[in-house]
Amino acid sequence: MPLFSSAPESVCFLRLSAIGDTCHAVAAVQALQKHWPSTKVTWIIGKVEAQLLDGLEGVELIVFDKKEGLKGMQKIWAQLKRRKFDALVHMQLALRASLLTMGIKATYKVGFNFQRAKEGQWLFTNKKISDTSSQHVLDSFMSFIEYLGVPKTAPQWQLPLAGSDIAFAKQQLNNRPTVVISPAASKDERNWLTDRYAQISDWLFEQGYQVVLCGSPAERERNLGEAIIHLAQHPILNLIGQTSLKQLAAILAEAKIVIAPDSGPAHIATTQGTPVIGLYGHSNPKRTGPYNDLNSVASVYEQFVEEQQGKPAEQLPWSTRVKGKHVMSSITTNMVIDKLKPLLEGNAS
């Protein structure tokens, strides 16, 4: 039986980070809004992630800055002191997020099933979703709203991009057929090799595509972009650190294809309907890959996880990771070109 047989008055979602996961959560939030348009929706979200989702239609965003620690939690508790939600949907496993729920009043606090509730999350919830079988994180997020009573639907996204964001993207890309490479993952060992990014860029240029690099202003990302450009034989437009998150989303929307390791931009591109070639070695693409393009992933995860664990991926715990700095070097340039060709042919028609 679902938790609610009719629309609840108020639901609070808690998903603070990261960018990719908040993109997955948007699909669940908007599916709930579509089914229960009268329900008041609040979302407690991280500071950086809020920059992308600011203005999300019909959603009250409450921003938590994790750098503020306990003081940041107390701010949120004070803001919500006189409110009680029908349900708090607790979609984050980190202990910090669970501690934050302690000062939020809700009739039901809904968390992950005991099998998946890391860091003691199960101690902070009074209802657990039954789902333990869905492989992709997005599907597990959709399980939360199904548990509440929202029927299962294919994920859809409407991100709040302004006309100025779209105009910025069109101006930068100058109406040229473009492939975007977002080269940096959250950790350097999960990046692909710098010279191979350059080789793919040159190959794309020779097929008639403008290549654009994107990413955050972090020094390591800027350095990676400069190294790729130095190694490439053909020009590349470097927008690393030159865009807001909304402008980045608009750039990804304009692109024909996006190439990225497991990172936020891969999932932002999915929300914009742009095909993504994911580069995966350390995490399972069936769990964290670009949701609509799992067939286009260049992955060596399966071979390494079996080598390291002695069992195939499907027999291992949900979030098993591969270790080692050498892993991404097993993704060859030809593997990526083989994934690119059908997508480029599809775009050419």
N, C-alpha and C positions, 0 to 999 in steps of 0.2 A: 504493500500500500504506500502511495506517495505521502509525503509529510503534510502537504496541503491539498485539500480537495477543491478549494477555490483560491483566488488570488490573495496572497498575503498583503497586508498593508505596507510593510517595509522589509527590505532585505539589505543587509550589509555584506559586501564582499571584502575579504582581506587577501590581497595578493600584492605584495610590496615590490617584488623584483623577480627576475630580471626583465629586460626589454622583451625578449622572445616569449617569455612566459606570460607577461602582461598582454601581449598580442593574442596568445591562446585564450586568455581569460576574457578578452573583449568578445570573442565569439559566444561564450557562455552567457555573459552579461546581456548581450544584445538579443540572444535567443529568448532569455527570460522576459526582457522588455516587450518583445514581439508577442509573446504568449499572454503576458499579464501587463498590459499597458498602464493599468492603474497603480501598479506597485511602485512605491517610492524606492529608488535604488541609490545606495551610498556605497562608495568604494574607497577603502583605505589603501593608499598606494605610495610607493617610494617617490622621492623628490625628482630624480632624473626621469623616471617612467611617466610622471605627471606632465612633463614637458611635451611628450608625444600625445597624451590623451586629454590634455586640457581642452575643455569645450565639448567633451563627449556628450552627445545629446541625451537629456533626461537623466544624467548621472551626476550626483553630488560627489566630487572628489575631495577626499580629506588626505592631505599630504603628510607623510611621516618621513622625517629626515633622520636616517639611522645614525648619522654622526652626532646627533644630540642625545643619543642613548636614553636613559631614564627620563631626563627632562623632556625629550620629544614625546615619550609615551604619556607623560603627565599632561602635556598640552592637549593631546587627543582625548584623554579621559575627561579633562575639564570641558572640552568642546562638546562631548557627547553625554555629559553628566545627567541631563534631564531627559534622555531618550532611551527607549528600549525597543529593539528591533524584534520582529517576529522570528527572523533567522539571521544568524551570522554564519556566512559561508567561508570557512577557514581553509584556504587553498595553499597555504605555505607551510613547509615542514620545519623551517628553522625555528630554533628555540626562541630567538628574539621576537618573532611574529607571534608565537604562542603566548609569551609573556604579555605582549600588547593586548591580547584578547581578554586578559583578566579584568581590565577596567572597562570593558564594553558589555553593556547589558543586552541580553537577547534571550528569548524563550528557548530557542534551540541554537546550540553551537555545533555546527556540522563539520566534521573533519574526515580525514582519510580513514580507510579501513585499517584495522590494527596491523595487518601484514605490511602496510606501506607507510604507516605513521612513524617516521623517524623522529629522533630527538624528543621522544616522549610526547608527541603531539596529541596522542589519544587521551592523555591526562587532562587536556584543556577543552575537550569537547564532550557533549552529552548525546550526540548522534553520530553514527559512522556510516558513510556510504558503503554499499555492499561490494562495489567494483574492486576486483583485484586482477581482472583479466585484460583490461584494455592496455594496449601496448603504448600508444602515443600519449604524451602528456595532455594534448588538447582533448583527446577522448576522455581522459580521466577527469578533466575539468568539466566536460559536458555531463559526466556522470553525477556531479554535484547537483546540477539543476534538474536532471531527470529524477533524482532522489526527492527533490522538493515537489515535483509534479509537472515539470515542463516536458512535453513529448520530445523524443529524439528527432533532430533535424540536422541536415548538413550545415557545417559552420559557414557563417557569412560575416562580413565585417563592413562597418562604415566608420572609418577614422575621420576625425574632425580636421580636415585640411582646408585652409583658407584659399581664396582666389589668388592671394599674393604668393602663397607657397607654390601653387601650380604655375603661376607666371614666372617665378624664379627658375623653376625646373626647365620650363620651355626655353627660357632665355639662355640658360647655361648649356643646354644640349643642342640648341640652335636647329631643331627639327632634323637632326641627323640620326640614322639608325644606330642605336647605342647598346653596348653591353657594359654593365656595371660590374666591377670587381670590388668586393668589400673584403680586403685580404686578412684582416686581423680578427682572431677569436679572442675570448676573454683572457686566455693564457697563451704565451708565445709558442709553447710546444704543440698547441693545437692548430697553429697556422700551417699552411702549405709552404713549400719551399719558394724562396724569393725568386730564384732564377726561373722556376716553372711558371710562376705568375707572369713574369716577363715574356716567356716563350708563348704562353697562351695569348697574351696581349698582342704580340706580333702576329700570331696566326689569325686572330680576329681582325686585325687591321688589314691583313692581306685578303680577307673575305669581304672587305668593304664596310667594316663596322668601326665606329668611334668607340674607344675604350675609355671609361671613366673610373677612377678610383674614388672610393668614399670611405668614411670612417670618422672616428671622434678626434678631438684636438690633442689627445694624449700623445706625449712625446714619442713613445714606442711605435704608435700607429703612424705618426708623421715620418719617422725614420724609415719604417718599412716601406711606405709609399715612395719616398725618395730613392730608396735602394732599388725598387722595382723599375722606376723610371730610368735610373742610371744604367740598368742592365738591358732595357728594351731598345730595339733598333728603330722603332717607330714612335711617333708622338702619342702621349697619353694625357688626358685631361685630369688633373689632380684636384679633387674636391675634398680630400681628407682634412677635417677640421674647419671646412669652409661653409658648413650648413648647420642649421638647427635640426632637431629631430623631425619636425614637420616638413622642412624643406627636403631633408633626406628621403622621407616617405614619398614626397612628390617626384623626386628624381628617380626613385625605384619604380614608381608607377609608370613613368615615361619610358623606361628601359625595355628593350626586347627580352633580355635575359639578365639574371643576376647570378654571379658566381661567388660563393662565400663558404667559409668553414662554419661550424656550429656557432652561430652568433646572432645578435639581435637583428641586423639588417636582412638576414635570410628570412626571418619570420615577418618582418615589416613588409618585405616584398610580397610574401604570400597574401597578406591582407589587401594588397593592391592588385592582386590577380596577375602578377608577373611571374613567369616560370623561373624556378631557381635550380641551379646545379649546386647541391651541397657537397662539401668535401669533408668526409667523416673518417676518423680513425680511432678516436678516444671514447666517443659516446655512441650509443646505439642509434642509428638513424631512424629505426622503426619507432623509437621512443621520442627523439628530439629533432628529427629531420624536418625539412620544409613540408608542411602537411599535405599540400596538393601535388607535390613533386617527388614522392618517395621513389618513384621509378627512375628519376633522373639523378639520383645520388651517386657520386663516385666514392665508394666506401671500401676500406680495408679492415673495418671494425671486426667483421665476422671471423676473418682468418686469425687476427691477433687475439681476440678474446678466447677462441678455442685453444690456441697455442698456450696462452697464459693460465687458463682455468681448467683445461682438460675436458671441457664440455662445450657443445654448441650453444650459441647465444640464447636460443629459445628455452634451454634447460637451466638458465642462470637467473639470479634475482634481477628484478626490474631495472635497477639502476647501476648494474655492473659496468665499471669503466676499464678501459685498456690503459696500461701505464707504459711510459717510455718516450724518450725524445726523438727516437728514430722512426716512429710509427708513420707520420704523415709523408715521409720520403717514399713510402711504398705506393702512394698514388702517383701514377705516371701521367705525363702530359697527354699521351694517347688515350688514356682512360677518360680524361676530361673532354678531349676532342670528340670521342665516340658518343658522349652524352650531349655535346653541343650540336652535332650535325643534324639530328632529327628536329631539334627545337628551332634551329636556324632555318631549316627547310620549311618547317611549319609557319614560321614568321614571314618567309619570303613570299608565300602565296597571297 
